[in-house]
Amino acid sequence: MELLELVLKEGDRAGIVYCSTTRQVDETVQLLQSRSIRAAAYHAKLDADTRRQNQDDFLYDRVQVMVATNAFGMGVDRADVRFVAHWDVPGSVEAYYQEVGRAGRDGLPSWCELFFNYADVH
């Protein structure tokens, strides 16, 4: 899987992976964790305490990769995010712009990756 290869290539650098469904978030977290990647989930179906704990773990570098729906990001200010990947096409260009803007806030090189299937665009 290309996403897994890209995350492994980043080593311990922080990143965010956006997915369009909670199921995809949970499956992706399980995949990353099975490869010893410090990953956590963030989506609306998690209880508030779990969401808060996972967000704090990401902000304080206890988690390397946050896998989330678009519910994640407002108020998240971690300057050293090196990559943002979208497993699915975002709902709008504006959403994409806002989400990729979370990478490289410290001015160091960062990258964004968009995975999609042409069927996703329709």
Rosetta blueprint (number, residue, H / E / L):
1 M L
2 E H
3 L H
4 L H
5 E H
6 L H
7 V H
8 L H
9 K H
10 E L
11 G L
12 D L
13 R L
14 A E
15 G E
16 I E
17 V E
18 Y E
19 C L
20 S L
21 T L
22 T H
23 R H
24 Q H
25 V H
26 D H
27 E H
28 T H
29 V H
30 Q H
31 L H
32 L H
33 Q H
34 S H
35 R L
36 S L
37 I L
38 R L
39 A E
40 A E
41 A E
42 Y E
43 H L
44 A L
45 K L
46 L L
47 D L
48 A H
49 D H
50 T H
51 R H
52 R H
53 Q H
54 N H
55 Q H
56 D H
57 D H
58 F H
59 L H
60 Y L
61 D L
62 R L
63 V L
64 Q L
65 V E
66 M E
67 V E
68 A E
69 T L
70 N L
71 A L
72 F L
73 G L
74 M L
75 G L
76 V L
77 D L
78 R L
79 A L
80 D L
81 V E
82 R E
83 F E
84 V E
85 A E
86 H E
87 W L
88 D L
89 V L
90 P L
91 G L
92 S L
93 V H
94 E H
95 A H
96 Y H
97 Y H
98 Q H
99 E H
100 V H
101 G L
102 R L
103 A L
104 G L
105 R L
106 D L
107 G L
108 L L
109 P L
110 S L
111 W E
112 C E
113 E E
114 L E
115 F L
116 F L
117 N L
118 Y H
119 A H
120 D H
121 V H
122 H L
